[in-house]
Amino acid sequence: MSSQYKFENHAEELRQQSKVKLTDLLSRINEEKKIERNRNLALSVAAVSAVTVFGIILTL
């Protein structure tokens, strides 16, 4: 019982201490979008390069 009580008190303290700022969340989302966009761009370039190389090899 005492461990459950300690856990509930600790959880309540964490809820009171941890406040999330909206600007922090928005900046994190924007950073993740940039990273995802760069990954997609790199994947697209790799795919186009592979198709181009395959086409050049077939024409030889």
PQR file of N, CA, C, O and H, with PARSE charges and radii, in Angstrom:
ATOM      1  N   MET A   1       0.806  -1.197   0.000 -0.4000 1.5000
ATOM      2  CA  MET A   1       0.000   0.000   0.000 -0.0000 2.0000
ATOM      3  C   MET A   1       0.846   1.256   0.000  0.5500 1.7000
ATOM      4  O   MET A   1       0.520   2.217  -0.697 -0.5500 1.4000
ATOM      5  N   SER A   2       1.925   1.270   0.767 -0.4000 1.5000
ATOM      6  CA  SER A   2       2.732   2.479   0.869 -0.0000 2.0000
ATOM      7  C   SER A   2       3.430   2.782  -0.451  0.5500 1.7000
ATOM      8  O   SER A   2       3.608   3.950  -0.796 -0.5500 1.4000
ATOM      9  H   SER A   2       2.190   0.489   1.333  0.4000 1.0000
ATOM     10  N   SER A   3       3.833   1.743  -1.204 -0.4000 1.5000
ATOM     11  CA  SER A   3       4.478   1.985  -2.493 -0.0000 2.0000
ATOM     12  C   SER A   3       3.488   2.573  -3.485  0.5500 1.7000
ATOM     13  O   SER A   3       3.862   3.425  -4.291 -0.5500 1.4000
ATOM     14  H   SER A   3       3.689   0.794  -0.924  0.4000 1.0000
ATOM     15  N   GLN A   4       2.246   2.143  -3.444 -0.4000 1.5000
ATOM     16  CA  GLN A   4       1.214   2.708  -4.314 -0.0000 2.0000
ATOM     17  C   GLN A   4       0.996   4.178  -3.974  0.5500 1.7000
ATOM     18  O   GLN A   4       0.837   5.009  -4.868 -0.5500 1.4000
ATOM     19  H   GLN A   4       1.942   1.451  -2.790  0.4000 1.0000
ATOM     20  N   TYR A   5       0.989   4.490  -2.711 -0.4000 1.5000
ATOM     21  CA  TYR A   5       0.799   5.869  -2.269 -0.0000 2.0000
ATOM     22  C   TYR A   5       1.959   6.750  -2.745  0.5500 1.7000
ATOM     23  O   TYR A   5       1.742   7.873  -3.198 -0.5500 1.4000
ATOM     24  H   TYR A   5       1.118   3.815  -1.985  0.4000 1.0000
ATOM     25  N   LYS A   6       3.200   6.236  -2.640 -0.4000 1.5000
ATOM     26  CA  LYS A   6       4.369   6.990  -3.094 -0.0000 2.0000
ATOM     27  C   LYS A   6       4.307   7.217  -4.590  0.5500 1.7000
ATOM     28  O   LYS A   6       4.623   8.306  -5.069 -0.5500 1.4000
ATOM     29  H   LYS A   6       3.377   5.324  -2.271  0.4000 1.0000
ATOM     30  N   PHE A   7       3.903   6.201  -5.330 -0.4000 1.5000
ATOM     31  CA  PHE A   7       3.807   6.337  -6.782 -0.0000 2.0000
ATOM     32  C   PHE A   7       2.774   7.390  -7.165  0.5500 1.7000
ATOM     33  O   PHE A   7       3.019   8.208  -8.051 -0.5500 1.4000
ATOM     34  H   PHE A   7       3.646   5.316  -4.941  0.4000 1.0000
ATOM     35  N   GLU A   8       1.627   7.374  -6.504 -0.4000 1.5000
ATOM     36  CA  GLU A   8       0.586   8.354  -6.811 -0.0000 2.0000
ATOM     37  C   GLU A   8       1.051   9.761  -6.490  0.5500 1.7000
ATOM     38  O   GLU A   8       0.770  10.691  -7.247 -0.5500 1.4000
ATOM     39  H   GLU A   8       1.428   6.710  -5.784  0.4000 1.0000
ATOM     40  N   ASN A   9       1.756   9.935  -5.381 -0.4000 1.5000
ATOM     41  CA  ASN A   9       2.281  11.263  -5.039 -0.0000 2.0000
ATOM     42  C   ASN A   9       3.304  11.717  -6.065  0.5500 1.7000
ATOM     43  O   ASN A   9       3.296  12.875  -6.483 -0.5500 1.4000
ATOM     44  H   ASN A   9       1.984   9.180  -4.766  0.4000 1.0000
ATOM     45  N   HIS A  10       4.184  10.813  -6.474 -0.4000 1.5000
ATOM     46  CA  HIS A  10       5.202  11.163  -7.459 -0.0000 2.0000
ATOM     47  C   HIS A  10       4.560  11.514  -8.807  0.5500 1.7000
ATOM     48  O   HIS A  10       4.976  12.468  -9.465 -0.5500 1.4000
ATOM     49  H   HIS A  10       4.191   9.873  -6.134  0.4000 1.0000
ATOM     50  N   ALA A  11       3.572  10.761  -9.204 -0.4000 1.5000
ATOM     51  CA  ALA A  11       2.884  11.028 -10.463 -0.0000 2.0000
ATOM     52  C   ALA A  11       2.186  12.380 -10.407  0.5500 1.7000
ATOM     53  O   ALA A  11       2.191  13.120 -11.391 -0.5500 1.4000
ATOM     54  H   ALA A  11       3.234   9.986  -8.670  0.4000 1.0000
ATOM     55  N   GLU A  12       1.602  12.701  -9.294 -0.4000 1.5000
ATOM     56  CA  GLU A  12       0.928  13.995  -9.142 -0.0000 2.0000
ATOM     57  C   GLU A  12       1.942  15.138  -9.198  0.5500 1.7000
ATOM     58  O   GLU A  12       1.664  16.179  -9.794 -0.5500 1.4000
ATOM     59  H   GLU A  12       1.599  12.100  -8.495  0.4000 1.0000
ATOM     60  N   GLU A  13       3.108  14.957  -8.586 -0.4000 1.5000
ATOM     61  CA  GLU A  13       4.151  15.976  -8.636 -0.0000 2.0000
ATOM     62  C   GLU A  13       4.636  16.192 -10.059  0.5500 1.7000
ATOM     63  O   GLU A  13       4.869  17.328 -10.473 -0.5500 1.4000
ATOM     64  H   GLU A  13       3.333  14.111  -8.102  0.4000 1.0000
ATOM     65  N   LEU A  14       4.788  15.110 -10.808 -0.4000 1.5000
ATOM     66  CA  LEU A  14       5.228  15.228 -12.196 -0.0000 2.0000
ATOM     67  C   LEU A  14       4.197  15.971 -13.038  0.5500 1.7000
ATOM     68  O   LEU A  14       4.561  16.780 -13.892 -0.5500 1.4000
ATOM     69  H   LEU A  14       4.599  14.188 -10.472  0.4000 1.0000
ATOM     70  N   ARG A  15       2.939  15.707 -12.808 -0.4000 1.5000
ATOM     71  CA  ARG A  15       1.891  16.409 -13.561 -0.0000 2.0000
ATOM     72  C   ARG A  15       1.928  17.903 -13.275  0.5500 1.7000
ATOM     73  O   ARG A  15       1.713  18.713 -14.177 -0.5500 1.4000
ATOM     74  H   ARG A  15       2.644  15.050 -12.114  0.4000 1.0000
ATOM     75  N   GLN A  16       2.192  18.265 -12.053 -0.4000 1.5000
ATOM     76  CA  GLN A  16       2.227  19.673 -11.690 -0.0000 2.0000
ATOM     77  C   GLN A  16       3.479  20.352 -12.222  0.5500 1.7000
ATOM     78  O   GLN A  16       3.430  21.522 -12.602 -0.5500 1.4000
ATOM     79  H   GLN A  16       2.367  17.607 -11.321  0.4000 1.0000
ATOM     80  N   GLN A  17       4.599  19.641 -12.257 -0.4000 1.5000
ATOM     81  CA  GLN A  17       5.861  20.232 -12.685 -0.0000 2.0000
ATOM     82  C   GLN A  17       5.978  20.324 -14.200  0.5500 1.7000
ATOM     83  O   GLN A  17       6.528  21.298 -14.714 -0.5500 1.4000
ATOM     84  H   GLN A  17       4.639  18.691 -11.949  0.4000 1.0000
ATOM     85  N   SER A  18       5.483  19.351 -14.908 -0.4000 1.5000
ATOM     86  CA  SER A  18       5.705  19.295 -16.347 -0.0000 2.0000
ATOM     87  C   SER A  18       4.593  20.039 -17.088  0.5500 1.7000
ATOM     88  O   SER A  18       3.476  19.549 -17.255 -0.5500 1.4000
ATOM     89  H   SER A  18       5.037  18.560 -14.490  0.4000 1.0000
ATOM     90  N   LYS A  19       4.952  21.227 -17.515 -0.4000 1.5000
ATOM     91  CA  LYS A  19       4.038  21.991 -18.352 -0.0000 2.0000
ATOM     92  C   LYS A  19       4.669  22.098 -19.731  0.5500 1.7000
ATOM     93  O   LYS A  19       5.863  22.368 -19.858 -0.5500 1.4000
ATOM     94  H   LYS A  19       5.859  21.626 -17.379  0.4000 1.0000
ATOM     95  N   VAL A  20       3.879  21.890 -20.735 -0.4000 1.5000
ATOM     96  CA  VAL A  20       4.386  21.892 -22.101 -0.0000 2.0000
ATOM     97  C   VAL A  20       4.026  23.224 -22.741  0.5500 1.7000
ATOM     98  O   VAL A  20       2.884  23.680 -22.685 -0.5500 1.4000
ATOM     99  H   VAL A  20       2.909  21.671 -20.631  0.4000 1.0000
ATOM    100  N   LYS A  21       5.033  23.829 -23.348 -0.4000 1.5000
ATOM    101  CA  LYS A  21       4.797  25.096 -24.040 -0.0000 2.0000
ATOM    102  C   LYS A  21       4.415  24.805 -25.484  0.5500 1.7000
ATOM    103  O   LYS A  21       5.027  23.963 -26.141 -0.5500 1.4000
ATOM    104  H   LYS A  21       5.961  23.459 -23.394  0.4000 1.0000
ATOM    105  N   LEU A  22       3.424  25.492 -25.957 -0.4000 1.5000
ATOM    106  CA  LEU A  22       2.938  25.275 -27.310 -0.0000 2.0000
ATOM    107  C   LEU A  22       4.001  25.625 -28.342  0.5500 1.7000
ATOM    108  O   LEU A  22       4.127  24.942 -29.357 -0.5500 1.4000
ATOM    109  H   LEU A  22       2.928  26.176 -25.423  0.4000 1.0000
ATOM    110  N   THR A  23       4.762  26.679 -28.092 -0.4000 1.5000
ATOM    111  CA  THR A  23       5.797  27.075 -29.047 -0.0000 2.0000
ATOM    112  C   THR A  23       6.875  26.007 -29.170  0.5500 1.7000
ATOM    113  O   THR A  23       7.411  25.782 -30.254 -0.5500 1.4000
ATOM    114  H   THR A  23       4.659  27.235 -27.267  0.4000 1.0000
ATOM    115  N   ASP A  24       7.194  25.343 -28.045 -0.4000 1.5000
ATOM    116  CA  ASP A  24       8.176  24.262 -28.097 -0.0000 2.0000
ATOM    117  C   ASP A  24       7.664  23.103 -28.945  0.5500 1.7000
ATOM    118  O   ASP A  24       8.407  22.519 -29.734 -0.5500 1.4000
ATOM    119  H   ASP A  24       6.758  25.526 -27.164  0.4000 1.0000
ATOM    120  N   LEU A  25       6.384  22.779 -28.772 -0.4000 1.5000
ATOM    121  CA  LEU A  25       5.804  21.688 -29.560 -0.0000 2.0000
ATOM    122  C   LEU A  25       5.780  22.027 -31.046  0.5500 1.7000
ATOM    123  O   LEU A  25       6.106  21.187 -31.886 -0.5500 1.4000
ATOM    124  H   LEU A  25       5.781  23.253 -28.131  0.4000 1.0000
ATOM    125  N   LEU A  26       5.395  23.257 -31.366 -0.4000 1.5000
ATOM    126  CA  LEU A  26       5.337  23.664 -32.772 -0.0000 2.0000
ATOM    127  C   LEU A  26       6.726  23.668 -33.400  0.5500 1.7000
ATOM    128  O   LEU A  26       6.885  23.245 -34.545 -0.5500 1.4000
ATOM    129  H   LEU A  26       5.131  23.939 -30.684  0.4000 1.0000
ATOM    130  N   SER A  27       7.729  24.138 -32.670 -0.4000 1.5000
ATOM    131  CA  SER A  27       9.081  24.142 -33.227 -0.0000 2.0000
ATOM    132  C   SER A  27       9.584  22.725 -33.425  0.5500 1.7000
ATOM    133  O   SER A  27      10.276  22.448 -34.405 -0.5500 1.4000
ATOM    134  H   SER A  27       7.600  24.482 -31.739  0.4000 1.0000
ATOM    135  N   ARG A  28       9.247  21.817 -32.508 -0.4000 1.5000
ATOM    136  CA  ARG A  28       9.655  20.418 -32.655 -0.0000 2.0000
ATOM    137  C   ARG A  28       8.979  19.788 -33.868  0.5500 1.7000
ATOM    138  O   ARG A  28       9.606  19.026 -34.604 -0.5500 1.4000
ATOM    139  H   ARG A  28       8.684  22.042 -31.712  0.4000 1.0000
ATOM    140  N   ILE A  29       7.706  20.104 -34.077 -0.4000 1.5000
ATOM    141  CA  ILE A  29       6.984  19.569 -35.239 -0.0000 2.0000
ATOM    142  C   ILE A  29       7.603  20.083 -36.528  0.5500 1.7000
ATOM    143  O   ILE A  29       7.768  19.327 -37.485 -0.5500 1.4000
ATOM    144  H   ILE A  29       7.197  20.723 -33.479  0.4000 1.0000
ATOM    145  N   ASN A  30       7.948  21.377 -36.558 -0.4000 1.5000
ATOM    146  CA  ASN A  30       8.555  21.946 -37.759 -0.0000 2.0000
ATOM    147  C   ASN A  30       9.908  21.318 -38.046  0.5500 1.7000
ATOM    148  O   ASN A  30      10.235  21.059 -39.204 -0.5500 1.4000
ATOM    149  H   ASN A  30       7.813  21.992 -35.781  0.4000 1.0000
ATOM    150  N   GLU A  31      10.702  21.070 -37.008 -0.4000 1.5000
ATOM    151  CA  GLU A  31      11.991  20.410 -37.207 -0.0000 2.0000
ATOM    152  C   GLU A  31      11.807  18.997 -37.751  0.5500 1.7000
ATOM    153  O   GLU A  31      12.547  18.568 -38.637 -0.5500 1.4000
ATOM    154  H   GLU A  31      10.437  21.281 -36.067  0.4000 1.0000
ATOM    155  N   GLU A  32      10.826  18.276 -37.224 -0.4000 1.5000
ATOM    156  CA  GLU A  32      10.572  16.920 -37.715 -0.0000 2.0000
ATOM    157  C   GLU A  32      10.098  16.934 -39.160  0.5500 1.7000
ATOM    158  O   GLU A  32      10.440  16.039 -39.933 -0.5500 1.4000
ATOM    159  H   GLU A  32      10.224  18.624 -36.505  0.4000 1.0000
ATOM    160  N   LYS A  33       9.311  17.943 -39.534 -0.4000 1.5000
ATOM    161  CA  LYS A  33       8.873  18.055 -40.929 -0.0000 2.0000
ATOM    162  C   LYS A  33      10.059  18.296 -41.854  0.5500 1.7000
ATOM    163  O   LYS A  33      10.126  17.722 -42.941 -0.5500 1.4000
ATOM    164  H   LYS A  33       9.033  18.670 -38.906  0.4000 1.0000
ATOM    165  N   LYS A  34      10.999  19.146 -41.424 -0.4000 1.5000
ATOM    166  CA  LYS A  34      12.180  19.414 -42.240 -0.0000 2.0000
ATOM    167  C   LYS A  34      13.005  18.140 -42.421  0.5500 1.7000
ATOM    168  O   LYS A  34      13.467  17.842 -43.523 -0.5500 1.4000
ATOM    169  H   LYS A  34      10.943  19.612 -40.541  0.4000 1.0000
ATOM    170  N   ILE A  35      13.182  17.400 -41.340 -0.4000 1.5000
ATOM    171  CA  ILE A  35      13.948  16.160 -41.421 -0.0000 2.0000
ATOM    172  C   ILE A  35      13.260  15.168 -42.347  0.5500 1.7000
ATOM    173  O   ILE A  35      13.913  14.523 -43.167 -0.5500 1.4000
ATOM    174  H   ILE A  35      12.807  17.642 -40.446  0.4000 1.0000
ATOM    175  N   GLU A  36      11.937  15.044 -42.216 -0.4000 1.5000
ATOM    176  CA  GLU A  36      11.181  14.116 -43.066 -0.0000 2.0000
ATOM    177  C   GLU A  36      11.253  14.535 -44.537  0.5500 1.7000
ATOM    178  O   GLU A  36      11.377  13.687 -45.420 -0.5500 1.4000
ATOM    179  H   GLU A  36      11.406  15.568 -41.550  0.4000 1.0000
ATOM    180  N   ARG A  37      11.175  15.829 -44.794 -0.4000 1.5000
ATOM    181  CA  ARG A  37      11.257  16.334 -46.162 -0.0000 2.0000
ATOM    182  C   ARG A  37      12.627  16.019 -46.755  0.5500 1.7000
ATOM    183  O   ARG A  37      12.725  15.617 -47.914 -0.5500 1.4000
ATOM    184  H   ARG A  37      11.074  16.518 -44.076  0.4000 1.0000
ATOM    185  N   ASN A  38      13.684  16.200 -45.966 -0.4000 1.5000
ATOM    186  CA  ASN A  38      15.031  15.893 -46.451 -0.0000 2.0000
ATOM    187  C   ASN A  38      15.199  14.404 -46.724  0.5500 1.7000
ATOM    188  O   ASN A  38      15.841  14.022 -47.702 -0.5500 1.4000
ATOM    189  H   ASN A  38      13.605  16.527 -45.024  0.4000 1.0000
ATOM    190  N   ARG A  39      14.631  13.569 -45.875 -0.4000 1.5000
ATOM    191  CA  ARG A  39      14.704  12.125 -46.102 -0.0000 2.0000
ATOM    192  C   ARG A  39      13.971  11.741 -47.378  0.5500 1.7000
ATOM    193  O   ARG A  39      14.464  10.938 -48.170 -0.5500 1.4000
ATOM    194  H   ARG A  39      14.109  13.880 -45.080  0.4000 1.0000
ATOM    195  N   ASN A  40      12.798  12.317 -47.572 -0.4000 1.5000
ATOM    196  CA  ASN A  40      12.028  12.012 -48.781 -0.0000 2.0000
ATOM    197  C   ASN A  40      12.766  12.474 -50.027  0.5500 1.7000
ATOM    198  O   ASN A  40      12.770  11.779 -51.043 -0.5500 1.4000
ATOM    199  H   ASN A  40      12.398  12.970 -46.929  0.4000 1.0000
ATOM    200  N   LEU A  41      13.392  13.648 -49.954 -0.4000 1.5000
ATOM    201  CA  LEU A  41      14.152  14.159 -51.085 -0.0000 2.0000
ATOM    202  C   LEU A  41      15.327  13.245 -51.401  0.5500 1.7000
ATOM    203  O   LEU A  41      15.584  12.941 -52.566 -0.5500 1.4000
ATOM    204  H   LEU A  41      13.389  14.213 -49.129  0.4000 1.0000
ATOM    205  N   ALA A  42      16.038  12.806 -50.372 -0.4000 1.5000
ATOM    206  CA  ALA A  42      17.180  11.912 -50.573 -0.0000 2.0000
ATOM    207  C   ALA A  42      16.730  10.579 -51.169  0.5500 1.7000
ATOM    208  O   ALA A  42      17.394  10.035 -52.051 -0.5500 1.4000
ATOM    209  H   ALA A  42      15.829  13.053 -49.425  0.4000 1.0000
ATOM    210  N   LEU A  43      15.615  10.061 -50.691 -0.4000 1.5000
ATOM    211  CA  LEU A  43      15.094   8.805 -51.228 -0.0000 2.0000
ATOM    212  C   LEU A  43      14.675   8.963 -52.682  0.5500 1.7000
ATOM    213  O   LEU A  43      14.907   8.068 -53.495 -0.5500 1.4000
ATOM    214  H   LEU A  43      15.076  10.504 -49.975  0.4000 1.0000
ATOM    215  N   SER A  44      14.068  10.076 -53.012 -0.4000 1.5000
ATOM    216  CA  SER A  44      13.649  10.326 -54.396 -0.0000 2.0000
ATOM    217  C   SER A  44      14.859  10.439 -55.315  0.5500 1.7000
ATOM    218  O   SER A  44      14.863   9.887 -56.415 -0.5500 1.4000
ATOM    219  H   SER A  44      13.879  10.803 -52.351  0.4000 1.0000
ATOM    220  N   VAL A  45      15.872  11.145 -54.868 -0.4000 1.5000
ATOM    221  CA  VAL A  45      17.086  11.289 -55.674 -0.0000 2.0000
ATOM    222  C   VAL A  45      17.743   9.930 -55.884  0.5500 1.7000
ATOM    223  O   VAL A  45      18.214   9.624 -56.980 -0.5500 1.4000
ATOM    224  H   VAL A  45      15.869  11.593 -53.974  0.4000 1.0000
ATOM    225  N   ALA A  46      17.773   9.118 -54.833 -0.4000 1.5000
ATOM    226  CA  ALA A  46      18.364   7.786 -54.960 -0.0000 2.0000
ATOM    227  C   ALA A  46      17.574   6.927 -55.943  0.5500 1.7000
ATOM    228  O   ALA A  46      18.159   6.194 -56.741 -0.5500 1.4000
ATOM    229  H   ALA A  46      17.390   9.367 -53.943  0.4000 1.0000
ATOM    230  N   ALA A  47      16.253   7.018 -55.886 -0.4000 1.5000
ATOM    231  CA  ALA A  47      15.425   6.221 -56.797 -0.0000 2.0000
ATOM    232  C   ALA A  47      15.619   6.666 -58.247  0.5500 1.7000
ATOM    233  O   ALA A  47      15.755   5.829 -59.139 -0.5500 1.4000
ATOM    234  H   ALA A  47      15.778   7.613 -55.237  0.4000 1.0000
ATOM    235  N   VAL A  48      15.631   7.966 -58.482 -0.4000 1.5000
ATOM    236  CA  VAL A  48      15.820   8.480 -59.845 -0.0000 2.0000
ATOM    237  C   VAL A  48      17.206   8.105 -60.355  0.5500 1.7000
ATOM    238  O   VAL A  48      17.363   7.745 -61.522 -0.5500 1.4000
ATOM    239  H   VAL A  48      15.521   8.645 -57.757  0.4000 1.0000
ATOM    240  N   SER A  49      18.205   8.187 -59.492 -0.4000 1.5000
ATOM    241  CA  SER A  49      19.563   7.814 -59.893 -0.0000 2.0000
ATOM    242  C   SER A  49      19.633   6.335 -60.254  0.5500 1.7000
ATOM    243  O   SER A  49      20.273   5.966 -61.239 -0.5500 1.4000
ATOM    244  H   SER A  49      18.077   8.479 -58.544  0.4000 1.0000
ATOM    245  N   ALA A  50      18.986   5.495 -59.471 -0.4000 1.5000
ATOM    246  CA  ALA A  50      19.004   4.062 -59.746 -0.0000 2.0000
ATOM    247  C   ALA A  50      18.330   3.755 -61.084  0.5500 1.7000
ATOM    248  O   ALA A  50      18.828   2.943 -61.864 -0.5500 1.4000
ATOM    249  H   ALA A  50      18.466   5.795 -58.671  0.4000 1.0000
ATOM    250  N   VAL A  51      17.213   4.401 -61.340 -0.4000 1.5000
ATOM    251  CA  VAL A  51      16.509   4.186 -62.612 -0.0000 2.0000
ATOM    252  C   VAL A  51      17.359   4.677 -63.772  0.5500 1.7000
ATOM    253  O   VAL A  51      17.407   4.033 -64.820 -0.5500 1.4000
ATOM    254  H   VAL A  51      16.809   5.060 -60.706  0.4000 1.0000
ATOM    255  N   THR A  52      18.030   5.810 -63.599 -0.4000 1.5000
ATOM    256  CA  THR A  52      18.881   6.353 -64.658 -0.0000 2.0000
ATOM    257  C   THR A  52      20.052   5.420 -64.952  0.5500 1.7000
ATOM    258  O   THR A  52      20.351   5.132 -66.112 -0.5500 1.4000
ATOM    259  H   THR A  52      17.992   6.333 -62.748  0.4000 1.0000
ATOM    260  N   VAL A  53      20.699   4.959 -63.917 -0.4000 1.5000
ATOM    261  CA  VAL A  53      21.845   4.041 -64.099 -0.0000 2.0000
ATOM    262  C   VAL A  53      21.371   2.748 -64.745  0.5500 1.7000
ATOM    263  O   VAL A  53      22.034   2.228 -65.642 -0.5500 1.4000
ATOM    264  H   VAL A  53      20.456   5.192 -62.976  0.4000 1.0000
ATOM    265  N   PHE A  54      20.243   2.226 -64.306 -0.4000 1.5000
ATOM    266  CA  PHE A  54      19.706   1.004 -64.903 -0.0000 2.0000
ATOM    267  C   PHE A  54      19.393   1.231 -66.383  0.5500 1.7000
ATOM    268  O   PHE A  54      19.667   0.364 -67.213 -0.5500 1.4000
ATOM    269  H   PHE A  54      19.705   2.648 -63.577  0.4000 1.0000
ATOM    270  N   GLY A  55      18.826   2.377 -66.715 -0.4000 1.5000
ATOM    271  CA  GLY A  55      18.531   2.680 -68.115 -0.0000 2.0000
ATOM    272  C   GLY A  55      19.777   2.792 -68.967  0.5500 1.7000
ATOM    273  O   GLY A  55      19.811   2.321 -70.103 -0.5500 1.4000
ATOM    274  H   GLY A  55      18.603   3.081 -66.041  0.4000 1.0000
ATOM    275  N   ILE A  56      20.807   3.424 -68.407 -0.4000 1.5000
ATOM    276  CA  ILE A  56      22.088   3.552 -69.151 -0.0000 2.0000
ATOM    277  C   ILE A  56      22.704   2.166 -69.376  0.5500 1.7000
ATOM    278  O   ILE A  56      23.238   1.880 -70.448 -0.5500 1.4000
ATOM    279  H   ILE A  56      20.779   3.807 -67.483  0.4000 1.0000
ATOM    280  N   ILE A  57      22.622   1.325 -68.364 -0.4000 1.5000
ATOM    281  CA  ILE A  57      23.198  -0.023 -68.514 -0.0000 2.0000
ATOM    282  C   ILE A  57      22.428  -0.804 -69.578  0.5500 1.7000
ATOM    283  O   ILE A  57      23.037  -1.547 -70.348 -0.5500 1.4000
ATOM    284  H   ILE A  57      22.189   1.558 -67.493  0.4000 1.0000
ATOM    285  N   LEU A  58      21.104  -0.653 -69.638 -0.4000 1.5000
ATOM    286  CA  LEU A  58      20.321  -1.378 -70.638 -0.0000 2.0000
ATOM    287  C   LEU A  58      20.614  -0.896 -72.060  0.5500 1.7000
ATOM    288  O   LEU A  58      20.509  -1.675 -73.007 -0.5500 1.4000
ATOM    289  H   LEU A  58      20.610  -0.050 -69.013  0.4000 1.0000
ATOM    290  N   THR A  59      20.975   0.363 -72.219 -0.4000 1.5000
ATOM    291  CA  THR A  59      21.226   0.869 -73.559 -0.0000 2.0000
ATOM    292  C   THR A  59      22.594   0.450 -74.085  0.5500 1.7000
ATOM    293  O   THR A  59      22.840   0.521 -75.289 -0.5500 1.4000
ATOM    294  H   THR A  59      21.060   0.996 -71.450  0.4000 1.0000
ATOM    295  N   LEU A  60      23.478   0.020 -73.208 -0.4000 1.5000
ATOM    296  CA  LEU A  60      24.805  -0.408 -73.674 -0.0000 2.0000
ATOM    297  C   LEU A  60      24.734  -1.749 -74.260  0.5500 1.7000
ATOM    298  O   LEU A  60      25.749  -2.281 -74.709 -0.5500 1.4000
ATOM    299  H   LEU A  60      23.279  -0.037 -72.229  0.4000 1.0000
TER
END
